[in-house]
Amino acid sequence: MDSASAAAGAPASPAERAQEEAIDWMVLLRSGDVSADEHADFEQWLAANAEHRTAWAHVSGRLDDTFQPLRSNEAQAGAAHHALLQPGAKRPPARRRGRTGLLAITTLLCSAWLAEQYTPLLELTADLHTATGEERVFALPDGSTVTLGARSAADIVFDGHERRVRLRAGELIATVAPDTAHPFVVETHEGQVRVRGTGVVVRQEAQRSFAQALDEDATVTTRQGERAILHQGEAIYFEQLHVAQPRPRPAEPKRPSSPLPVKNFS
């Protein structure tokens, strides 16, 4: 027997068996056709050992994290699902449901991964967003413009008190229309940047943010209230609890003059 045949005939490890069983249970529990006895059997299986609980947490967690941004389409998906579960529809055996479920979950995860490489799923719900390799200029209602770098996303929150842009991911360059009555603020996960001049660069990174004042001053405030003033040309990194010392930047980013098409946000 060659090595490939030996591998194919090798018994599954406890972890692999637990993973397969977890997929079987997920397909069954999400089918909408589960009896009280089956619920009890699932609870008993889950409590049996730590490998079952680890496998269940892995399978259910990965699926929920991947498709959380798509939950707005649940009504449409639910209607299709309901049609498949009408009385008279033959219910496949558990093992077949497991294999079918594995194929379906794998297909969905692959599709989600491909979409993520072009436009991250969490960013599709943002007011402004760009895909991989794309840069775009957005015209805001006050006359300001926001240039998003590739794979970036932001929300626009304008009210009677301030003009706020929430940067979810990536980088933006804001060219701000003067309006002393309504401050212009760029918010990140770690804090916010209040623009006093007419230009600022803000970038969201993992566990920290970056800001640079292109002209005049900008005020950086962390989530915990620590502040720093950026003068023209200065840049800074800040976290939720700490803000670094501003440092001059030798070269500032170029603002788009007009080679990029401008998309109106409304």
C-alpha positions in Angstrom: 0.0 0.0 0.0 1.4 3.4 -1.0 1.7 6.3 1.4 -1.3 8.1 -0.1 -3.5 5.1 0.4 -2.2 4.6 3.9 -3.0 8.2 4.7 -6.5 7.9 3.3 -7.1 4.8 5.4 -5.7 6.2 8.6 -8.2 6.6 11.4 -9.3 10.2 12.2 -7.8 11.7 15.3 -10.1 12.6 18.2 -9.8 16.3 17.3 -10.7 15.5 13.7 -13.7 13.4 14.8 -14.8 16.2 17.1 -14.5 18.7 14.2 -16.7 16.5 12.0 -19.3 16.0 14.7 -19.3 19.8 15.4 -20.1 20.4 11.8 -22.9 17.8 11.9 -24.4 19.5 15.0 -24.2 22.9 13.4 -26.0 21.8 10.3 -28.7 20.1 12.4 -29.2 23.0 14.9 -29.4 25.6 12.2 -31.8 23.5 10.1 -34.8 24.8 12.0 -36.0 21.2 12.5 -34.6 20.0 15.8 -36.4 18.0 18.4 -36.1 18.4 22.2 -34.3 15.0 22.3 -31.8 16.2 19.7 -31.2 19.4 21.7 -30.6 17.3 24.8 -28.2 15.0 22.8 -26.3 18.0 21.7 -25.9 19.4 25.2 -24.7 15.9 26.3 -22.2 15.8 23.4 -20.9 19.3 24.2 -20.4 18.5 27.9 -18.7 15.1 27.2 -15.2 16.5 26.8 -13.0 19.5 26.1 -12.3 18.5 22.5 -16.0 18.7 21.7 -16.3 22.2 23.2 -13.1 23.4 21.4 -14.4 22.1 18.1 -17.8 23.6 18.5 -16.3 27.0 19.5 -14.0 26.9 16.4 -16.7 25.9 13.9 -19.5 28.2 15.2 -17.2 31.1 15.9 -15.6 31.2 12.5 -19.0 31.0 10.7 -20.5 33.8 12.9 -17.5 36.1 12.5 -17.4 35.7 8.7 -21.1 36.3 8.1 -21.9 38.9 10.8 -21.8 41.8 8.2 -24.2 39.9 6.0 -26.9 39.4 8.6 -29.0 42.2 7.1 -29.9 39.7 4.3 -31.2 37.1 6.8 -34.8 37.7 5.9 -34.2 36.8 2.2 -32.0 33.9 3.2 -34.6 32.8 5.8 -37.3 32.7 3.2 -35.3 30.4 1.0 -34.4 28.2 3.9 -38.0 28.0 5.0 -39.0 26.8 1.5 -36.5 23.9 1.8 -37.9 22.8 5.2 -41.5 22.6 4.2 -43.4 19.5 5.4 -42.7 16.6 3.0 -39.1 17.5 2.5 -37.0 14.4 3.2 -34.5 15.0 6.0 -31.1 13.4 5.2 -29.3 11.2 7.6 -27.0 13.0 10.1 -23.8 11.9 8.4 -25.0 13.0 5.0 -26.2 16.3 6.5 -22.7 16.7 8.0 -21.0 16.1 4.7 -23.4 18.4 2.9 -23.0 21.0 5.6 -19.2 20.8 5.4 -19.3 21.4 1.7 -21.7 24.3 2.1 -19.7 25.9 4.9 -16.5 25.4 3.0 -18.0 27.0 -0.1 -19.3 30.0 1.9 -16.0 30.5 3.7 -14.1 30.4 0.4 -16.5 32.9 -1.2 -16.1 35.2 1.9 -12.3 34.9 1.7 -12.3 35.9 -1.9 -14.5 38.9 -1.2 -12.3 39.9 1.7 -9.3 40.1 -0.5 -11.0 42.7 -2.7 -13.3 44.6 -0.3 -13.3 43.5 3.3 -16.8 42.5 4.4 -16.9 44.8 7.4 -16.2 47.7 5.2 -19.0 47.2 2.7 -21.5 48.7 5.2 -19.5 51.9 5.6 -20.7 55.2 4.0 -17.4 55.5 2.1 -15.2 52.6 1.1 -12.6 51.5 -1.4 -11.4 48.2 -2.6 -7.9 46.7 -3.0 -5.8 48.9 -5.2 -8.4 51.6 -5.4 -8.1 55.3 -4.3 -11.1 57.6 -4.4 -12.1 61.2 -3.6 -15.4 61.8 -2.0 -17.1 65.2 -1.9 -18.9 65.9 1.4 -22.0 68.0 1.9 -20.1 70.9 3.5 -17.7 71.3 0.5 -14.8 69.3 2.2 -13.3 66.3 0.4 -12.1 63.0 1.8 -9.6 60.9 -0.2 -9.6 57.3 0.9 -6.6 55.1 0.3 -6.9 51.5 -0.8 -8.9 49.1 1.4 -10.2 52.0 3.5 -13.7 52.7 5.0 -15.3 55.6 6.8 -18.7 56.8 8.0 -19.9 60.4 7.8 -21.7 61.9 10.8 -22.7 65.5 10.3 -25.0 67.2 12.8 -25.8 70.7 14.0 -22.7 70.7 16.2 -19.8 69.2 14.3 -18.7 67.4 11.2 -17.4 64.0 12.1 -15.8 61.3 9.9 -15.3 57.9 11.6 -12.4 56.1 10.0 -13.1 52.3 10.3 -10.0 51.1 8.4 -7.2 52.3 6.2 -6.1 55.9 5.6 -7.7 59.2 4.6 -6.6 62.7 3.6 -9.2 65.3 4.5 -9.3 68.7 2.8 -11.5 70.7 5.1 -13.8 73.5 4.1 -13.6 76.4 6.6 -16.5 76.5 9.1 -15.7 77.7 12.6 -19.2 77.0 13.9 -18.9 73.3 13.0 -15.5 71.7 13.9 -14.2 68.9 11.6 -13.2 65.8 13.5 -11.8 62.5 12.3 -12.5 59.6 14.7 -10.5 56.3 15.0 -10.6 53.3 17.3 -8.1 55.0 19.6 -9.4 58.5 19.7 -10.0 61.5 17.5 -8.3 64.3 15.6 -9.8 67.8 15.6 -8.8 69.8 12.5 -8.1 73.5 13.0 -6.6 74.0 9.5 -7.7 72.7 6.2 -5.8 69.5 5.9 -5.0 66.3 7.8 -3.9 62.7 7.2 -5.3 60.0 9.5 -4.5 56.3 9.3 -6.0 53.4 11.3 -3.5 50.7 12.1 -3.6 47.6 14.4 -4.0 48.8 18.0 -2.9 52.4 17.1 -3.6 55.4 14.9 -1.5 57.9 13.0 -2.2 61.6 12.3 -0.4 64.4 10.5 -1.4 68.0 10.3 -0.8 69.3 6.7 -1.3 72.9 7.6 -2.0 74.9 10.8 -2.8 72.8 13.9 -4.7 69.8 14.9 -5.6 68.4 18.3 -5.3 64.7 19.0 -7.3 63.2 21.9 -7.1 59.6 23.0 -10.1 57.6 24.3 -8.8 58.2 27.8 -8.6 62.0 27.3 -4.8 62.4 26.8 -4.1 65.2 24.4 -1.4 66.5 22.1 -1.2 69.5 19.7 0.1 68.9 16.2 1.6 71.9 14.4 1.9 72.2 10.6 3.9 69.2 9.2 4.0 67.3 12.5 2.9 63.7 12.9 2.0 61.5 15.8 1.0 57.9 16.7 -1.6 57.4 19.5 -3.3 54.6 21.3 -6.4 54.5 23.4 -4.4 55.2 26.6 -1.3 57.0 25.3 -0.2 59.6 22.8 3.4 59.9 21.6 5.3 63.1 21.2 4.7 64.9 17.9 7.5 64.7 15.4 8.1 66.6 12.2 7.6 64.7 8.9 10.2 65.3 6.2 7.7 64.9 3.4 3.9 65.5 3.5 1.4 63.5 1.4 0.3 65.0 -1.8 -3.3 66.2 -1.9 -5.1 65.1 -5.0 -5.5 68.0 -7.3 -8.1 66.5 -9.6 -6.7 63.4 -11.4 -9.1 61.2 -9.4 -12.8 61.3 -10.1 -14.8 62.9 -7.3 -17.8 61.0 -6.0 -20.5 63.0 -4.1 -21.6 61.7 -0.7 -25.2 62.4 0.1 
